[in-house]
Amino acid sequence: MRIGIFGAGGMAEALGGQWSGHEVMVAARDRAKAERISARVGTWEETARASEVILLAVPAGAVTEVLASAGESLAGKVLIDCTNAVGPGAVLTVPGQAERIAAAAPDAHVVKAFNLCHVDVWRMTPPVFGGRPLAVPLCGSPEAVEVVSGLVRDIGCTPLNAGGLDRARLMEATMAFTVGLWFDGHDAQACFPPLAA
Ligand SMILES: NC(=O)c1ccc[n+]([C@@H]2O[C@H](COP(=O)([O-])OP(=O)(O)OC[C@H]3O[C@@H](n4cnc5c(N)ncnc54)[C@H](OP(=O)(O)O)[C@@H]3O)[C@@H](O)[C@H]2O)c1
C-alpha cells in the first residue's frame, strides 16, 4: 500500500517504522527529520497525491494549516487521524477533533485510530500485553475502516470497528479519561471486565 505520513515526530517515526513493508512517503516541515523515516519525502501536496492512505501525525493545532497545504490532493484518500487535542490536566481542548478534520478535508475518508496509546506502545513489535494483542478501535466509514484494519493487523494488533466518525469523539474523550487515570498512577485497564463477564 502507498502510505503518506504528515509529520516526522514520534508517532510518524513509530508507525512509519512499523509499516516499512509498504511504500511510505513523508511530508514534514523539517526535511532531514522526514528522511530519517523514509527516503521518499515530498511536500504535503505531493505526498497526499502519491498515497492511498495518509497518517496525520502533527499536533492538533497544526492540523488545519497542514490539511490546507495538501489541498485537493486529499480527495478520495483515507486519512488516519491519530491526533489528540488535549491540554494540561488531560483535558480535551477541542471536542470533536476528528469531525473538525473531516470538515477541513471534506473529500477524504477520515478514520480515527491510534490515539489511545502512548507512542512507545506503537513502537512495540508487536504490542502484546499479557499474551493478548492490543485492540485498536477505529471510527469511520466501513470501507475506510476496512483499509485501516489491514494496517492495524500489520503491526500485530487487532482492529475493532467502533462505528462511524460520529463516535470518534467518544474515543477522544476515552483518551483524555484514561490518560488522566494513568497520570494519576491508576491502571485504566483494570476498570473493565473481560467480555465473558
Ligand atoms: N506522543 C504520543 O504518545 C501520542 C500518542 C497518540 C497520539 N498522539 C498524537 O499524534 C500527533 C503527533 O504526535 P507526536 O508525538 O508524533 O508529536 P511530535 O513528536 O511533537 O511530532 C510532531 C510533528 O508535527 C510537526 N509540526 C508541529 N507543528 C507543525 C506545524 N505548525 N506545521 C507543520 N508541522 C508541524 C513537527 O515538526 P517539527 O519537528 O518541525 O517541530 C513534527 O514533525 C499529535 O496530534 C498527538 O496528539 C501522540
The ligand as an SDF file (V2000), in Angstrom:
LIG
                    3D

 48 52  0  0  0  0  0  0  0  0999 V2000
    3.1850   11.0640   21.5100 N   0  0  0  0  0  0  0  0  0  0  0  0
    2.1910   10.2440   21.8340 C   0  0  0  0  0  0  0  0  0  0  0  0
    2.3060    9.4260   22.7730 O   0  0  0  0  0  0  0  0  0  0  0  0
    0.9100   10.2620   21.0220 C   0  0  0  0  0  0  0  0  0  0  0  0
    0.0380    9.1820   21.1440 C   0  0  0  0  0  0  0  0  0  0  0  0
   -1.1490    9.1850   20.4030 C   0  0  0  0  0  0  0  0  0  0  0  0
   -1.4470   10.2740   19.5820 C   0  0  0  0  0  0  0  0  0  0  0  0
   -0.5770   11.3180   19.5020 N   0  0  0  0  0  0  0  0  0  0  0  0
   -0.9140   12.4490   18.6160 C   0  0  0  0  0  0  0  0  0  0  0  0
   -0.1530   12.2860   17.4310 O   0  0  0  0  0  0  0  0  0  0  0  0
    0.1770   13.5790   16.8980 C   0  0  0  0  0  0  0  0  0  0  0  0
    1.6820   13.6420   16.7060 C   0  0  0  0  0  0  0  0  0  0  0  0
    2.2820   13.4360   17.9720 O   0  0  0  0  0  0  0  0  0  0  0  0
    3.8610   13.1900   18.1030 P   0  0  0  0  0  0  0  0  0  0  0  0
    4.0790   12.6240   19.4460 O   0  0  0  0  0  0  0  0  0  0  0  0
    4.3680   12.4830   16.9190 O   0  0  0  0  0  0  0  0  0  0  0  0
    4.3780   14.7010   18.0860 O   0  0  0  0  0  0  0  0  0  0  0  0
    5.8550   15.2360   17.8330 P   0  0  0  0  0  0  0  0  0  0  0  0
    6.8590   14.1840   18.1310 O   0  0  0  0  0  0  0  0  0  0  0  0
    5.9350   16.5240   18.5530 O   0  0  0  0  0  0  0  0  0  0  0  0
    5.8840   15.4960   16.2480 O   0  0  0  0  0  0  0  0  0  0  0  0
    5.0100   16.4430   15.6850 C   0  0  0  0  0  0  0  0  0  0  0  0
    5.3130   16.6220   14.2010 C   0  0  0  0  0  0  0  0  0  0  0  0
    4.4510   17.6440   13.7090 O   0  0  0  0  0  0  0  0  0  0  0  0
    5.2500   18.7020   13.1690 C   0  0  0  0  0  0  0  0  0  0  0  0
    4.6320   20.0160   13.3800 N   0  0  0  0  0  0  0  0  0  0  0  0
    4.4690   20.6690   14.5460 C   0  0  0  0  0  0  0  0  0  0  0  0
    3.8320   21.8400   14.3230 N   0  0  0  0  0  0  0  0  0  0  0  0
    3.6450   21.9280   12.9800 C   0  0  0  0  0  0  0  0  0  0  0  0
    3.0640   22.9170   12.1240 C   0  0  0  0  0  0  0  0  0  0  0  0
    2.5510   24.0520   12.6260 N   0  0  0  0  0  0  0  0  0  0  0  0
    3.0300   22.6660   10.8010 N   0  0  0  0  0  0  0  0  0  0  0  0
    3.5490   21.5220   10.2940 C   0  0  0  0  0  0  0  0  0  0  0  0
    4.1070   20.5420   11.0500 N   0  0  0  0  0  0  0  0  0  0  0  0
    4.1490   20.7570   12.3710 C   0  0  0  0  0  0  0  0  0  0  0  0
    6.5840   18.6000   13.8840 C   0  0  0  0  0  0  0  0  0  0  0  0
    7.5530   19.2620   13.1060 O   0  0  0  0  0  0  0  0  0  0  0  0
    8.9330   19.7780   13.7730 P   0  0  0  0  0  0  0  0  0  0  0  0
    9.7550   18.5520   14.0450 O   0  0  0  0  0  0  0  0  0  0  0  0
    9.4950   20.6500   12.7230 O   0  0  0  0  0  0  0  0  0  0  0  0
    8.5620   20.5030   15.0360 O   0  0  0  0  0  0  0  0  0  0  0  0
    6.7480   17.0770   13.9210 C   0  0  0  0  0  0  0  0  0  0  0  0
    7.1560   16.5950   12.6700 O   0  0  0  0  0  0  0  0  0  0  0  0
   -0.3490   14.6200   17.8820 C   0  0  0  0  0  0  0  0  0  0  0  0
   -1.5600   15.1530   17.4230 O   0  0  0  0  0  0  0  0  0  0  0  0
   -0.5660   13.8070   19.1680 C   0  0  0  0  0  0  0  0  0  0  0  0
   -1.6210   14.3230   19.9530 O   0  0  0  0  0  0  0  0  0  0  0  0
    0.6070   11.3340   20.1880 C   0  0  0  0  0  0  0  0  0  0  0  0
  1  2  1  0
  2  3  2  0
  2  4  1  0
  4  5  1  0
  4 48  2  0
  5  6  2  0
  6  7  1  0
  7  8  2  0
  8  9  1  0
  8 48  1  0
  9 10  1  0
  9 46  1  0
 10 11  1  0
 11 12  1  0
 11 44  1  0
 12 13  1  0
 13 14  1  0
 14 15  2  0
 14 16  1  0
 14 17  1  0
 17 18  1  0
 18 19  2  0
 18 20  1  0
 18 21  1  0
 21 22  1  0
 22 23  1  0
 23 24  1  0
 23 42  1  0
 24 25  1  0
 25 26  1  0
 25 36  1  0
 26 27  1  0
 26 35  1  0
 27 28  2  0
 28 29  1  0
 29 30  1  0
 29 35  2  0
 30 31  1  0
 30 32  2  0
 32 33  1  0
 33 34  2  0
 34 35  1  0
 36 37  1  0
 36 42  1  0
 37 38  1  0
 38 39  2  0
 38 40  1  0
 38 41  1  0
 42 43  1  0
 44 45  1  0
 44 46  1  0
 46 47  1  0
M  CHG  2   8   1  16  -1
M  END
$$$$
